[in-house]
Amino acid sequence: MEGDFRSLDEFWPFYVSQHLNPTTRRLHFTGTTIGLLCLAASLIWNAAYWVPAGLVLSYGLAWIGHFFFEHNTPATFEYPLYSFRADFRMYRLMLLGRMDAEVLRLVRRR
């Protein structure tokens, strides 16, 4: 349990509200892709140094989105576990081309 949220589904609208700028979402997507590729590289070449490189690159890109485009503090600072899981939910929705519709759905709910 993290903070005021009891589940990922309860956290999700807050997470989306912190990712309204499409550039922030694209930077997250790019960072997550790079992170997954670095993880794969570490497994393929049995080289552990790819893991921290992937973390630095993926979180670095996401944080650039938050600080320079979204102008907010990354949710991962306060809710690291929910944010990590929500990153992958957003990644999946972006891969399926459904994230923009999800943002609109949740913004209209407010």
QUILIN-V944612 format. One record per pair of residues at least 4 apart in sequence whose C-alpha atoms are under 8 Angstrom apart, sorted by the first residue. I is the first residue (numbers start at 1). J is the second residue. Records with the same first field share a line. If there is no record, write none. Layout:
BEGIN
I->J + J
END
This chain:
BEGIN
1->5 + 6 + 7
2->6 + 79 + 81 + 82
3->79
5->10 + 11
6->10 + 11
7->11
8->12 + 82 + 85 + 86
9->13
10->14
11->15 + 82
12->16 + 86
13->17 + 106
14->18
15->19 + 75 + 83 + 86
16->20 + 103 + 106
17->103 + 107
18->70 + 72 + 74 + 75
19->24 + 25 + 66 + 70
20->24 + 25 + 70 + 103
21->25 + 69 + 70
22->26
23->27 + 65 + 69
24->28 + 62 + 64 + 65 + 66 + 69 + 70
25->29 + 65
26->30
27->31 + 61 + 62 + 64 + 65
28->32 + 58 + 59 + 61 + 62 + 65 + 87 + 91
29->33 + 91 + 94
30->34 + 58 + 61
31->35 + 57 + 58 + 59 + 60 + 61 + 62
32->36 + 58 + 87 + 88 + 91
33->37 + 58
34->38 + 54 + 57 + 58
35->39 + 51 + 53 + 54 + 55 + 57 + 58
36->40 + 54
37->41 + 54
38->42 + 50 + 51 + 53 + 54
39->43 + 50 + 51 + 54
40->44
41->45 + 46 + 47 + 50
42->46 + 47 + 48 + 49 + 50 + 51
43->47 + 48
48->52
49->53
50->54
51->55
52->56
53->57
54->58
55->59 + 60
56->60
57->61
58->62
59->63
60->64
61->65
62->66
63->67 + 74
64->68 + 69
65->69 + 70
66->70 + 71 + 72 + 73 + 74
67->71 + 72 + 73
73->77
74->78
75->79 + 80 + 83
76->80 + 81 + 82 + 83 + 84
79->83
80->84
81->85
82->86
83->87
84->88
85->89
86->90
87->91
88->92
89->93
90->94 + 99
91->95
92->96
93->97 + 98 + 99
94->98 + 99 + 100
98->102
99->103
100->104
101->105
102->106
103->107
104->108
105->109
106->110
END
